[in-house]
Amino acid sequence: MTRIVVMLLLAAAFATPALAAPRLSCNTLTIIHPYGPGSTSASVLRLVAEELHVRLKVPVVIYYRPGALGVPSATALLRAAPDGCTLGVLAGIHTSSPWFMKEPPYNPTQGFVPIAHVLQFPNMLVTADVRMRTFGDFLRIARAHPGTVNTGTMSTGSPDYLTGLLLKEAGVPVNLVPYTKEAAQMPLDILNGSLHVGIQNYFAFSGALQQGGLWPLAVTTAQRLKKIPDVPTIRESGLPNFAETKSWNGLVGPPGLPQDMVTLFNGHISEILRMPELVRKLDELGVQGAPGSPAELADLIAAEYRMQGDAVRKAGIALQ
């Protein structure tokens, strides 16, 4: 009996390392981000990174690679070693921008290893034009004066630019004004009258909304935003068949990232996004945490990629 017990103990001892959670082999975890440090998603990522640092016991560095339709961040991640030391944020810009390129250097549904959906948030339409107090007013004026309602979005290929394309497809003939400037410039241009309407997320407009210079017309998702529950959706406000659009991002790894690393990071991200204090901070930013499985993130990426491709094709946009 003693011999059997000893053998079982030895077997358990040898089995323990295989069951243990994987450990990072690096001194620093780098997360490549497609936007600048002042963006909404960067603000959320910093909160997540602080908690990852505590849990993983390694410094977490956010490497900002903004601009160029998300290409620099995507290609940098695709070249990274699959050792768990470099991850990246895949966002709406990555599923829309390839449709604007003749020869896109990446496909968001291939190569990247999905880890976890991190957050999503609606875009919204805001104005300072006294003629437009509701989304219905916006529809009436845009249709009565085709091509004269200047509507700002971020760069061509961004999720809010997609919203503008879908508005045009729905028979709202706005004049889209893509911004290559900093996001902070758009609210100023709406206030000074050079833009009639702007499309971006709540965080980008929150300061001017709180001060009363801008007012919201509608949000772009199927559900109202918890932060501003009195603001209706586009579907509620005159376009019942409007396709839901939103900004989102997810954590992904480079090609070949091992499954045990995917499981490790997904577990931590899911727990972090459910922390009550973080949920409260996200609510303040007008952002919804979206913990989920790698498969759910993969499905989201594929669905967004299809929808945005359809919108670009229908709009007949000349490719760059």
C-alpha positions, 0 to 999 in steps of 0.5 A, spaced: 500 500 500 505 504 501 508 503 494 502 505 491 501 511 495 508 513 493 507 512 486 501 516 486 504 522 489 510 521 484 505 521 478 501 527 481 508 531 482 510 530 475 503 532 473 502 539 476 507 543 472 502 541 466 496 543 470 499 550 472 498 556 469 503 558 463 508 564 465 510 570 461 517 569 459 518 576 458 520 582 463 515 587 459 508 585 456 507 590 450 500 592 447 500 595 440 494 600 440 491 603 433 489 610 436 493 615 440 493 616 448 487 621 448 482 616 445 477 613 448 479 606 447 486 608 450 483 611 456 480 604 457 486 600 456 490 604 461 485 602 466 486 594 464 493 595 463 494 597 470 490 591 473 494 586 468 500 589 471 498 587 478 496 580 476 501 578 471 507 581 475 510 584 469 510 591 467 505 593 461 507 598 456 502 601 451 505 602 444 501 607 440 501 606 433 496 611 430 494 613 423 494 610 416 487 607 417 490 602 422 495 599 418 502 600 422 499 597 428 496 591 425 502 590 421 507 591 427 503 585 431 503 580 425 510 581 425 511 580 433 513 573 436 508 569 438 511 568 445 505 572 449 510 578 450 506 582 445 499 583 444 495 588 440 488 591 440 484 590 434 478 595 433 473 598 428 478 601 424 481 594 422 475 591 419 473 597 415 479 600 412 481 594 408 475 595 404 478 602 402 485 599 399 486 596 393 491 592 396 490 591 403 496 589 407 492 584 412 485 581 413 482 582 420 479 575 419 486 572 418 493 571 422 491 575 428 489 570 434 483 572 438 483 573 445 478 577 448 472 582 446 474 588 451 469 594 450 464 597 445 461 604 445 456 607 440 457 613 436 452 618 436 450 624 432 451 631 435 450 638 433 450 646 435 445 648 429 439 651 432 435 648 426 436 641 429 433 640 435 432 632 434 434 627 429 427 628 425 430 635 424 436 633 421 433 628 417 428 634 414 434 639 413 439 634 410 433 631 405 431 638 403 438 641 402 442 635 399 449 635 400 449 641 404 449 639 411 456 638 413 457 632 417 464 630 420 467 623 422 474 621 423 478 619 418 475 615 412 475 608 414 473 609 421 467 606 424 463 613 424 465 614 417 461 608 416 455 611 419 455 616 415 456 612 409 450 608 411 446 614 412 447 616 405 445 609 403 438 610 407 437 616 403 440 622 407 444 626 403 449 629 407 456 631 405 461 627 409 467 631 412 473 626 414 477 628 419 485 627 419 486 632 425 485 630 432 479 628 435 478 634 439 478 639 433 471 636 431 467 639 437 470 646 436 468 646 428 461 644 430 461 650 435 464 655 430 459 652 425 463 650 420 460 643 421 453 642 422 453 635 425 459 631 428 459 623 428 463 620 434 463 617 440 460 620 447 467 620 450 469 625 444 463 630 445 462 629 453 466 636 455 462 640 450 455 636 451 456 637 459 457 644 458 451 645 453 454 647 447 452 641 443 446 637 444 445 629 442 441 627 436 441 620 436 446 614 438 448 609 432 447 602 436 440 598 437 440 600 444 440 607 448 446 608 451 446 608 459 450 614 460 445 618 456 438 614 457 434 620 454 437 620 447 434 615 442 437 611 437 437 612 430 432 606 429 427 610 434 428 616 430 426 615 423 430 610 420 427 603 423 432 599 418 438 602 420 444 598 421 447 598 428 454 601 428 459 602 434 466 603 436 469 596 439 476 593 440 478 586 442 485 584 444 488 579 439 495 576 439 500 575 433 500 569 429 502 562 432 500 565 439 499 558 443 492 556 446 495 556 453 496 564 453 490 565 449 486 562 455 491 566 460 489 572 458 482 571 456 481 569 463 484 575 466 481 580 461 474 577 463 475 578 470 478 585 470 472 587 466 467 585 471 470 588 477 465 593 480 470 599 480 472 598 473 465 597 471 463 604 474 469 608 471 467 605 464 460 607 465 462 614 466 466 614 460 460 612 456 463 605 454 461 598 455 465 593 457 464 586 453 468 580 456 467 574 452 470 568 449 475 568 443 470 565 439 465 571 440 471 576 438 472 572 432 465 572 430 464 580 431 470 581 427 468 577 421 461 580 422 463 587 422 468 586 416 462 583 412 458 589 414 463 594 412 465 591 406 457 591 403 457 598 405 463 601 401 461 597 395 454 600 395 457 607 396 461 605 390 467 609 393 474 609 389 479 605 392 486 608 394 
